[in-house]
Amino acid sequence: MTRRISQSITPTAEDVAALRGPFIAKGANDPVIAALREYFKASVPAWLPRLDEKQELTRERLAEIREAGVKRRAVIEALPEGKAREQALAELEQTEAVVEDMDTALAGAGAFGGN
């Protein structure tokens, strides 16, 4: 079948496939969703899920958390406005504030501790 042009255009079967392709809902099996999950998983420092209040953090580890937050923010900010986006950004802002506070405290301890 060939294209016909009048006041509208009739797509070919190949055209339809190309136009629909990127928008087909594939759910959890969508390769883009899988890649996104892997991106998030890979951006989190391996030690972070096991972090508890008995462990000590270095400035280097705080920098790892900061870097993971930057990567996560880049994706979250691309989401449409809504409750999930707002909540995710609020959690990131809280994390960033804690990291900044701890990093400032460590910088001060280093300056006064002779390190």
N, CA, C and O atoms as CSV, one atom per row, in Angstrom:
chain,resi,resn,atom,element,x,y,z
A,1,MET,N,N,0.853,-1.179,0.000
A,1,MET,CA,C,0.000,0.000,0.000
A,1,MET,C,C,0.898,1.242,0.000
A,1,MET,O,O,1.932,1.258,0.667
A,2,THR,N,N,0.520,2.246,-0.720
A,2,THR,CA,C,1.280,3.487,-0.777
A,2,THR,C,C,0.526,4.565,-0.019
A,2,THR,O,O,-0.671,4.440,0.241
A,3,ARG,N,N,1.230,5.604,0.325
A,3,ARG,CA,C,0.606,6.737,1.022
A,3,ARG,C,C,-0.233,7.545,0.030
A,3,ARG,O,O,0.135,7.690,-1.136
A,4,ARG,N,N,-1.351,8.061,0.502
A,4,ARG,CA,C,-2.173,8.968,-0.293
A,4,ARG,C,C,-2.243,10.281,0.454
A,4,ARG,O,O,-2.394,10.292,1.675
A,5,ILE,N,N,-2.139,11.350,-0.238
A,5,ILE,CA,C,-2.216,12.665,0.388
A,5,ILE,C,C,-3.448,13.378,-0.144
A,5,ILE,O,O,-3.633,13.521,-1.353
A,6,SER,N,N,-4.278,13.819,0.777
A,6,SER,CA,C,-5.418,14.688,0.460
A,6,SER,C,C,-5.476,15.667,1.614
A,6,SER,O,O,-4.477,16.328,1.900
A,7,GLN,N,N,-6.585,15.783,2.273
A,7,GLN,CA,C,-6.672,16.613,3.470
A,7,GLN,C,C,-6.132,15.857,4.675
A,7,GLN,O,O,-5.952,16.435,5.747
A,8,SER,N,N,-5.878,14.591,4.505
A,8,SER,CA,C,-5.328,13.758,5.565
A,8,SER,C,C,-4.386,12.758,4.917
A,8,SER,O,O,-4.263,12.700,3.694
A,9,ILE,N,N,-3.733,11.982,5.746
A,9,ILE,CA,C,-2.825,10.976,5.229
A,9,ILE,C,C,-3.201,9.628,5.818
A,9,ILE,O,O,-3.502,9.529,7.008
A,10,THR,N,N,-3.184,8.622,5.017
A,10,THR,CA,C,-3.482,7.272,5.469
A,10,THR,C,C,-2.149,6.566,5.678
A,10,THR,O,O,-1.392,6.361,4.729
A,11,PRO,N,N,-1.862,6.194,6.924
A,11,PRO,CA,C,-0.565,5.559,7.175
A,11,PRO,C,C,-0.534,4.116,6.677
A,11,PRO,O,O,-1.559,3.441,6.589
A,12,THR,N,N,0.666,3.677,6.360
A,12,THR,CA,C,0.853,2.271,6.009
A,12,THR,C,C,0.961,1.474,7.304
A,12,THR,O,O,1.041,2.048,8.390
A,13,ALA,N,N,0.962,0.162,7.184
A,13,ALA,CA,C,1.128,-0.692,8.369
A,13,ALA,C,C,2.456,-0.392,9.054
A,13,ALA,O,O,2.535,-0.380,10.283
A,14,GLU,N,N,3.489,-0.152,8.270
A,14,GLU,CA,C,4.803,0.180,8.842
A,14,GLU,C,C,4.756,1.526,9.569
A,14,GLU,O,O,5.363,1.695,10.626
A,15,ASP,N,N,4.030,2.476,8.986
A,15,ASP,CA,C,3.871,3.782,9.628
A,15,ASP,C,C,3.186,3.630,10.983
A,15,ASP,O,O,3.617,4.211,11.979
A,16,VAL,N,N,2.114,2.843,11.004
A,16,VAL,CA,C,1.367,2.630,12.247
A,16,VAL,C,C,2.277,2.015,13.302
A,16,VAL,O,O,2.283,2.452,14.453
A,17,ALA,N,N,3.039,1.010,12.915
A,17,ALA,CA,C,3.952,0.360,13.863
A,17,ALA,C,C,4.980,1.359,14.390
A,17,ALA,O,O,5.276,1.372,15.585
A,18,ALA,N,N,5.521,2.189,13.511
A,18,ALA,CA,C,6.522,3.177,13.934
A,18,ALA,C,C,5.916,4.256,14.825
A,18,ALA,O,O,6.560,4.715,15.769
A,19,LEU,N,N,4.691,4.659,14.535
A,19,LEU,CA,C,4.041,5.705,15.320
A,19,LEU,C,C,3.612,5.212,16.696
A,19,LEU,O,O,3.684,5.958,17.672
A,20,ARG,N,N,3.169,3.966,16.781
A,20,ARG,CA,C,2.700,3.421,18.058
A,20,ARG,C,C,3.833,2.886,18.926
A,20,ARG,O,O,3.765,2.946,20.153
A,21,GLY,N,N,4.869,2.367,18.288
A,21,GLY,CA,C,5.934,1.641,18.972
A,21,GLY,C,C,6.411,2.198,20.304
A,21,GLY,O,O,6.385,1.485,21.307
A,22,PRO,N,N,6.841,3.437,20.340
A,22,PRO,CA,C,7.385,3.956,21.606
A,22,PRO,C,C,6.348,4.139,22.710
A,22,PRO,O,O,6.705,4.330,23.873
A,23,PHE,N,N,5.072,4.082,22.354
A,23,PHE,CA,C,4.025,4.402,23.321
A,23,PHE,C,C,3.247,3.187,23.813
A,23,PHE,O,O,2.305,3.331,24.592
A,24,ILE,N,N,3.626,2.005,23.372
A,24,ILE,CA,C,2.939,0.796,23.803
A,24,ILE,C,C,3.271,0.528,25.268
A,24,ILE,O,O,4.440,0.470,25.648
A,25,ALA,N,N,2.238,0.368,26.081
A,25,ALA,CA,C,2.422,0.089,27.512
A,25,ALA,C,C,2.855,-1.357,27.681
A,25,ALA,O,O,2.111,-2.280,27.349
A,26,LYS,N,N,4.059,-1.550,28.196
A,26,LYS,CA,C,4.596,-2.893,28.378
A,26,LYS,C,C,4.688,-3.274,29.848
A,26,LYS,O,O,5.133,-4.372,30.181
A,27,GLY,N,N,4.272,-2.380,30.720
A,27,GLY,CA,C,4.273,-2.663,32.152
A,27,GLY,C,C,5.665,-2.919,32.690
A,27,GLY,O,O,6.642,-2.308,32.257
A,28,ALA,N,N,5.738,-3.834,33.643
A,28,ALA,CA,C,7.012,-4.129,34.310
A,28,ALA,C,C,8.029,-4.746,33.356
A,28,ALA,O,O,9.226,-4.738,33.645
A,29,ASN,N,N,7.571,-5.281,32.225
A,29,ASN,CA,C,8.480,-5.899,31.260
A,29,ASN,C,C,9.079,-4.898,30.283
A,29,ASN,O,O,9.882,-5.270,29.428
A,30,ASP,N,N,8.702,-3.651,30.400
A,30,ASP,CA,C,9.210,-2.624,29.499
A,30,ASP,C,C,10.716,-2.476,29.697
A,30,ASP,O,O,11.164,-2.254,30.822
A,31,PRO,N,N,11.501,-2.594,28.637
A,31,PRO,CA,C,12.956,-2.464,28.768
A,31,PRO,C,C,13.388,-1.091,29.316
A,31,PRO,O,O,14.412,-0.986,29.991
A,32,VAL,N,N,12.613,-0.056,29.025
A,32,VAL,CA,C,12.944,1.268,29.544
A,32,VAL,C,C,12.764,1.294,31.061
A,32,VAL,O,O,13.595,1.850,31.779
A,33,ILE,N,N,11.683,0.694,31.545
A,33,ILE,CA,C,11.438,0.631,32.990
A,33,ILE,C,C,12.518,-0.203,33.656
A,33,ILE,O,O,13.014,0.162,34.722
A,34,ALA,N,N,12.887,-1.314,33.041
A,34,ALA,CA,C,13.959,-2.157,33.585
A,34,ALA,C,C,15.277,-1.390,33.641
A,34,ALA,O,O,16.012,-1.487,34.624
A,35,ALA,N,N,15.576,-0.636,32.597
A,35,ALA,CA,C,16.806,0.159,32.577
A,35,ALA,C,C,16.770,1.246,33.654
A,35,ALA,O,O,17.788,1.536,34.284
A,36,LEU,N,N,15.607,1.836,33.859
A,36,LEU,CA,C,15.457,2.853,34.889
A,36,LEU,C,C,15.680,2.252,36.279
A,36,LEU,O,O,16.369,2.840,37.112
A,37,ARG,N,N,15.095,1.088,36.520
A,37,ARG,CA,C,15.322,0.405,37.806
A,37,ARG,C,C,16.807,0.124,38.013
A,37,ARG,O,O,17.345,0.348,39.097
A,38,GLU,N,N,17.459,-0.365,36.972
A,38,GLU,CA,C,18.884,-0.680,37.066
A,38,GLU,C,C,19.704,0.591,37.308
A,38,GLU,O,O,20.668,0.571,38.075
A,39,TYR,N,N,19.328,1.685,36.663
A,39,TYR,CA,C,20.008,2.969,36.862
A,39,TYR,C,C,19.910,3.393,38.326
A,39,TYR,O,O,20.911,3.777,38.930
A,40,PHE,N,N,18.712,3.325,38.894
A,40,PHE,CA,C,18.535,3.688,40.296
A,40,PHE,C,C,19.336,2.760,41.205
A,40,PHE,O,O,20.005,3.213,42.133
A,41,LYS,N,N,19.264,1.481,40.937
A,41,LYS,CA,C,19.976,0.496,41.751
A,41,LYS,C,C,21.488,0.722,41.690
A,41,LYS,O,O,22.170,0.678,42.714
A,42,ALA,N,N,22.000,0.962,40.496
A,42,ALA,CA,C,23.444,1.148,40.318
A,42,ALA,C,C,23.934,2.468,40.911
A,42,ALA,O,O,25.111,2.585,41.253
A,43,SER,N,N,23.062,3.454,41.038
A,43,SER,CA,C,23.497,4.756,41.537
A,43,SER,C,C,23.599,4.810,43.063
A,43,SER,O,O,24.179,5.748,43.609
A,44,VAL,N,N,23.038,3.807,43.756
A,44,VAL,CA,C,23.071,3.788,45.219
A,44,VAL,C,C,24.352,3.107,45.689
A,44,VAL,O,O,24.651,1.996,45.254
A,45,PRO,N,N,25.114,3.756,46.573
A,45,PRO,CA,C,26.308,3.097,47.103
A,45,PRO,C,C,25.944,1.741,47.721
A,45,PRO,O,O,24.942,1.625,48.427
A,46,ALA,N,N,26.754,0.730,47.454
A,46,ALA,CA,C,26.455,-0.636,47.894
A,46,ALA,C,C,26.283,-0.744,49.408
A,46,ALA,O,O,25.520,-1.587,49.880
A,47,TRP,N,N,26.965,0.076,50.160
A,47,TRP,CA,C,26.927,0.003,51.626
A,47,TRP,C,C,25.698,0.704,52.208
A,47,TRP,O,O,25.335,0.439,53.354
A,48,LEU,N,N,25.064,1.570,51.466
A,48,LEU,CA,C,23.991,2.407,52.015
A,48,LEU,C,C,22.780,1.617,52.533
A,48,LEU,O,O,22.255,1.974,53.587
A,49,PRO,N,N,22.311,0.569,51.851
A,49,PRO,CA,C,21.155,-0.163,52.394
A,49,PRO,C,C,21.416,-0.798,53.763
A,49,PRO,O,O,20.471,-1.076,54.501
A,50,ARG,N,N,22.677,-1.027,54.106
A,50,ARG,CA,C,23.007,-1.642,55.390
A,50,ARG,C,C,23.382,-0.610,56.465
A,50,ARG,O,O,23.735,-0.984,57.584
A,51,LEU,N,N,23.308,0.668,56.132
A,51,LEU,CA,C,23.674,1.723,57.075
A,51,LEU,C,C,22.734,1.720,58.280
A,51,LEU,O,O,21.516,1.620,58.130
A,52,ASP,N,N,23.314,1.830,59.468
A,52,ASP,CA,C,22.515,2.013,60.677
A,52,ASP,C,C,23.196,3.042,61.567
A,52,ASP,O,O,24.279,3.536,61.252
A,53,GLU,N,N,22.552,3.356,62.678
A,53,GLU,CA,C,23.041,4.430,63.553
A,53,GLU,C,C,24.305,4.061,64.323
A,53,GLU,O,O,24.867,4.916,65.008
A,54,LYS,N,N,24.762,2.833,64.232
A,54,LYS,CA,C,25.988,2.430,64.924
A,54,LYS,C,C,27.235,2.667,64.074
A,54,LYS,O,O,28.353,2.612,64.585
A,55,GLN,N,N,27.049,2.928,62.785
A,55,GLN,CA,C,28.178,3.108,61.879
A,55,GLN,C,C,28.587,4.577,61.788
A,55,GLN,O,O,27.780,5.482,61.999
A,56,GLU,N,N,29.845,4.780,61.470
A,56,GLU,CA,C,30.359,6.132,61.279
A,56,GLU,C,C,30.481,6.415,59.792
A,56,GLU,O,O,30.747,5.515,58.995
A,57,LEU,N,N,30.284,7.666,59.432
A,57,LEU,CA,C,30.377,8.069,58.036
A,57,LEU,C,C,31.561,9.021,57.836
A,57,LEU,O,O,31.816,9.890,58.670
A,58,THR,N,N,32.260,8.851,56.752
A,58,THR,CA,C,33.348,9.755,56.381
A,58,THR,C,C,32.813,10.783,55.392
A,58,THR,O,O,31.698,10.648,54.889
A,59,ARG,N,N,33.594,11.788,55.123
A,59,ARG,CA,C,33.194,12.782,54.130
A,59,ARG,C,C,33.086,12.135,52.750
A,59,ARG,O,O,32.260,12.538,51.931
A,60,GLU,N,N,33.924,11.133,52.498
A,60,GLU,CA,C,33.875,10.434,51.215
A,60,GLU,C,C,32.537,9.700,51.054
A,60,GLU,O,O,31.942,9.700,49.976
A,61,ARG,N,N,32.086,9.089,52.121
A,61,ARG,CA,C,30.797,8.381,52.051
A,61,ARG,C,C,29.642,9.373,51.898
A,61,ARG,O,O,28.672,9.095,51.193
A,62,LEU,N,N,29.745,10.513,52.551
A,62,LEU,CA,C,28.715,11.537,52.375
A,62,LEU,C,C,28.699,12.019,50.922
A,62,LEU,O,O,27.636,12.285,50.361
A,63,ALA,N,N,29.875,12.127,50.325
A,63,ALA,CA,C,29.956,12.536,48.919
A,63,ALA,C,C,29.296,11.489,48.017
A,63,ALA,O,O,28.672,11.843,47.017
A,64,GLU,N,N,29.428,10.213,48.360
A,64,GLU,CA,C,28.771,9.155,47.585
A,64,GLU,C,C,27.247,9.306,47.654
A,64,GLU,O,O,26.553,9.140,46.651
A,65,ILE,N,N,26.742,9.619,48.839
A,65,ILE,CA,C,25.300,9.817,48.994
A,65,ILE,C,C,24.863,11.044,48.192
A,65,ILE,O,O,23.824,11.026,47.532
A,66,ARG,N,N,25.658,12.096,48.256
A,66,ARG,CA,C,25.338,13.324,47.518
A,66,ARG,C,C,25.274,13.022,46.016
A,66,ARG,O,O,24.353,13.470,45.333
A,67,GLU,N,N,26.238,12.271,45.508
A,67,GLU,CA,C,26.285,11.931,44.087
A,67,GLU,C,C,25.079,11.075,43.686
A,67,GLU,O,O,24.493,11.281,42.623
A,68,ALA,N,N,24.716,10.125,44.531
A,68,ALA,CA,C,23.541,9.294,44.257
A,68,ALA,C,C,22.280,10.160,44.206
A,68,ALA,O,O,21.399,9.934,43.376
A,69,GLY,N,N,22.201,11.139,45.087
A,69,GLY,CA,C,21.050,12.044,45.099
A,69,GLY,C,C,20.951,12.874,43.831
A,69,GLY,O,O,19.858,13.105,43.314
A,70,VAL,N,N,22.090,13.318,43.337
A,70,VAL,CA,C,22.103,14.102,42.095
A,70,VAL,C,C,21.581,13.256,40.928
A,70,VAL,O,O,20.796,13.735,40.109
A,71,LYS,N,N,22.022,12.002,40.860
A,71,LYS,CA,C,21.565,11.113,39.792
A,71,LYS,C,C,20.067,10.854,39.893
A,71,LYS,O,O,19.356,10.867,38.888
A,72,ARG,N,N,19.600,10.620,41.100
A,72,ARG,CA,C,18.172,10.342,41.305
A,72,ARG,C,C,17.334,11.581,40.981
A,72,ARG,O,O,16.279,11.471,40.356
A,73,ARG,N,N,17.800,12.756,41.402
A,73,ARG,CA,C,17.064,14.003,41.156
A,73,ARG,C,C,16.887,14.243,39.656
A,73,ARG,O,O,15.834,14.708,39.220
A,74,ALA,N,N,17.904,13.931,38.876
A,74,ALA,CA,C,17.820,14.157,37.430
A,74,ALA,C,C,16.644,13.411,36.814
A,74,ALA,O,O,15.991,13.925,35.905
A,75,VAL,N,N,16.373,12.222,37.293
A,75,VAL,CA,C,15.253,11.437,36.773
A,75,VAL,C,C,13.938,11.926,37.367
A,75,VAL,O,O,12.956,12.092,36.643
A,76,ILE,N,N,13.909,12.155,38.658
A,76,ILE,CA,C,12.668,12.545,39.331
A,76,ILE,C,C,12.153,13.881,38.805
A,76,ILE,O,O,10.946,14.058,38.641
A,77,GLU,N,N,13.051,14.815,38.543
A,77,GLU,CA,C,12.613,16.122,38.052
A,77,GLU,C,C,11.992,16.036,36.664
A,77,GLU,O,O,11.263,16.941,36.258
A,78,ALA,N,N,12.269,14.966,35.936
A,78,ALA,CA,C,11.670,14.784,34.611
A,78,ALA,C,C,10.240,14.251,34.695
A,78,ALA,O,O,9.519,14.258,33.697
A,79,LEU,N,N,9.829,13.791,35.870
A,79,LEU,CA,C,8.466,13.276,36.042
A,79,LEU,C,C,7.450,14.412,35.991
A,79,LEU,O,O,7.779,15.556,36.303
A,80,PRO,N,N,6.223,14.100,35.600
A,80,PRO,CA,C,5.189,15.138,35.609
A,80,PRO,C,C,4.838,15.548,37.038
A,80,PRO,O,O,5.034,14.788,37.986
A,81,GLU,N,N,4.323,16.750,37.167
A,81,GLU,CA,C,3.890,17.239,38.472
A,81,GLU,C,C,2.924,16.238,39.098
A,81,GLU,O,O,2.084,15.654,38.413
A,82,GLY,N,N,3.052,16.054,40.389
A,82,GLY,CA,C,2.145,15.150,41.069
A,82,GLY,C,C,2.687,14.768,42.428
A,82,GLY,O,O,3.799,15.140,42.805
A,83,LYS,N,N,1.881,14.020,43.153
A,83,LYS,CA,C,2.207,13.653,44.530
A,83,LYS,C,C,3.487,12.818,44.619
A,83,LYS,O,O,4.319,13.058,45.494
A,84,ALA,N,N,3.651,11.848,43.729
A,84,ALA,CA,C,4.838,10.988,43.768
A,84,ALA,C,C,6.102,11.804,43.550
A,84,ALA,O,O,7.098,11.608,44.246
A,85,ARG,N,N,6.067,12.721,42.584
A,85,ARG,CA,C,7.226,13.568,42.294
A,85,ARG,C,C,7.530,14.472,43.485
A,85,ARG,O,O,8.683,14.592,43.899
A,86,GLU,N,N,6.503,15.100,44.030
A,86,GLU,CA,C,6.692,16.002,45.163
A,86,GLU,C,C,7.282,15.268,46.366
A,86,GLU,O,O,8.188,15.776,47.027
A,87,GLN,N,N,6.767,14.075,46.646
A,87,GLN,CA,C,7.252,13.303,47.786
A,87,GLN,C,C,8.705,12.875,47.577
A,87,GLN,O,O,9.522,12.961,48.493
A,88,ALA,N,N,9.017,12.417,46.374
A,88,ALA,CA,C,10.384,11.984,46.083
A,88,ALA,C,C,11.364,13.153,46.198
A,88,ALA,O,O,12.460,12.992,46.734
A,89,LEU,N,N,10.977,14.315,45.703
A,89,LEU,CA,C,11.843,15.490,45.809
A,89,LEU,C,C,11.988,15.948,47.255
A,89,LEU,O,O,13.066,16.379,47.666
A,90,ALA,N,N,10.912,15.858,48.026
A,90,ALA,CA,C,10.981,16.243,49.445
A,90,ALA,C,C,11.932,15.312,50.199
A,90,ALA,O,O,12.713,15.769,51.034
A,91,GLU,N,N,11.869,14.020,49.912
A,91,GLU,CA,C,12.783,13.068,50.552
A,91,GLU,C,C,14.233,13.368,50.178
A,91,GLU,O,O,15.125,13.309,51.024
A,92,LEU,N,N,14.460,13.692,48.901
A,92,LEU,CA,C,15.815,14.040,48.469
A,92,LEU,C,C,16.315,15.308,49.160
A,92,LEU,O,O,17.473,15.387,49.571
A,93,GLU,N,N,15.443,16.286,49.281
A,93,GLU,CA,C,15.831,17.533,49.953
A,93,GLU,C,C,16.193,17.277,51.409
A,93,GLU,O,O,17.139,17.871,51.928
A,94,GLN,N,N,15.449,16.399,52.068
A,94,GLN,CA,C,15.768,16.055,53.457
A,94,GLN,C,C,17.132,15.359,53.520
A,94,GLN,O,O,17.951,15.672,54.383
A,95,THR,N,N,17.368,14.428,52.614
A,95,THR,CA,C,18.654,13.734,52.564
A,95,THR,C,C,19.785,14.718,52.318
A,95,THR,O,O,20.817,14.660,52.987
A,96,GLU,N,N,19.599,15.621,51.363
A,96,GLU,CA,C,20.621,16.609,51.046
A,96,GLU,C,C,20.928,17.495,52.249
A,96,GLU,O,O,22.087,17.830,52.495
A,97,ALA,N,N,19.896,17.875,52.998
A,97,ALA,CA,C,20.099,18.718,54.183
A,97,ALA,C,C,20.894,17.980,55.252
A,97,ALA,O,O,21.779,18.557,55.883
A,98,VAL,N,N,20.578,16.697,55.456
A,98,VAL,CA,C,21.308,15.903,56.455
A,98,VAL,C,C,22.762,15.729,56.028
A,98,VAL,O,O,23.672,15.878,56.844
A,99,VAL,N,N,22.985,15.412,54.748
A,99,VAL,CA,C,24.353,15.245,54.242
A,99,VAL,C,C,25.132,16.544,54.409
A,99,VAL,O,O,26.280,16.527,54.851
A,100,GLU,N,N,24.524,17.652,54.064
A,100,GLU,CA,C,25.198,18.953,54.178
A,100,GLU,C,C,25.540,19.272,55.635
A,100,GLU,O,O,26.634,19.747,55.936
A,101,ASP,N,N,24.595,19.006,56.526
A,101,ASP,CA,C,24.808,19.259,57.950
A,101,ASP,C,C,25.964,18.400,58.487
A,101,ASP,O,O,26.837,18.895,59.200
A,102,MET,N,N,25.955,17.111,58.135
A,102,MET,CA,C,27.008,16.210,58.596
A,102,MET,C,C,28.363,16.589,58.000
A,102,MET,O,O,29.385,16.556,58.685
A,103,ASP,N,N,28.358,16.947,56.725
A,103,ASP,CA,C,29.597,17.327,56.052
A,103,ASP,C,C,30.183,18.595,56.672
A,103,ASP,O,O,31.397,18.694,56.849
A,104,THR,N,N,29.342,19.549,56.997
A,104,THR,CA,C,29.782,20.777,57.661
A,104,THR,C,C,30.363,20.464,59.023
A,104,THR,O,O,31.396,21.017,59.400
A,105,ALA,N,N,29.709,19.578,59.771
A,105,ALA,CA,C,30.209,19.198,61.086
A,105,ALA,C,C,31.564,18.516,60.963
A,105,ALA,O,O,32.464,18.796,61.753
A,106,LEU,N,N,31.725,17.635,59.997
A,106,LEU,CA,C,33.006,16.957,59.804
A,106,LEU,C,C,34.104,17.933,59.386
A,106,LEU,O,O,35.250,17.803,59.817
A,107,ALA,N,N,33.758,18.898,58.558
A,107,ALA,CA,C,34.746,19.898,58.143
A,107,ALA,C,C,35.203,20.722,59.327
A,107,ALA,O,O,36.387,21.034,59.453
A,108,GLY,N,N,34.258,21.081,60.206
A,108,GLY,CA,C,34.609,21.828,61.408
A,108,GLY,C,C,35.445,20.990,62.363
A,108,GLY,O,O,36.387,21.500,62.969
A,109,ALA,N,N,35.116,19.714,62.506
A,109,ALA,CA,C,35.881,18.836,63.408
A,109,ALA,C,C,37.294,18.682,62.895
A,109,ALA,O,O,38.236,18.635,63.685
A,110,GLY,N,N,37.459,18.602,61.586
A,110,GLY,CA,C,38.794,18.478,61.012
A,110,GLY,C,C,39.616,19.715,61.239
A,110,GLY,O,O,40.818,19.635,61.490
A,111,ALA,N,N,38.963,20.883,61.150
A,111,ALA,CA,C,39.694,22.140,61.323
A,111,ALA,C,C,40.128,22.341,62.774
A,111,ALA,O,O,41.201,22.878,63.049
A,112,PHE,N,N,39.269,21.897,63.696
A,112,PHE,CA,C,39.590,22.102,65.117
A,112,PHE,C,C,40.300,20.919,65.744
A,112,PHE,O,O,40.884,21.042,66.821
A,113,GLY,N,N,40.254,19.767,65.079
A,113,GLY,CA,C,40.856,18.570,65.655
A,113,GLY,C,C,42.287,18.363,65.254
A,113,GLY,O,O,42.929,17.412,65.699
A,114,GLY,N,N,42.804,19.252,64.406
A,114,GLY,CA,C,44.187,19.125,63.994
A,114,GLY,C,C,44.381,18.105,62.888
A,114,GLY,O,O,45.509,17.697,62.612
A,115,ASN,N,N,43.288,17.686,62.245
A,115,ASN,CA,C,43.411,16.695,61.149
A,115,ASN,C,C,43.496,17.367,59.813
A,115,ASN,O,O,43.602,16.693,58.788
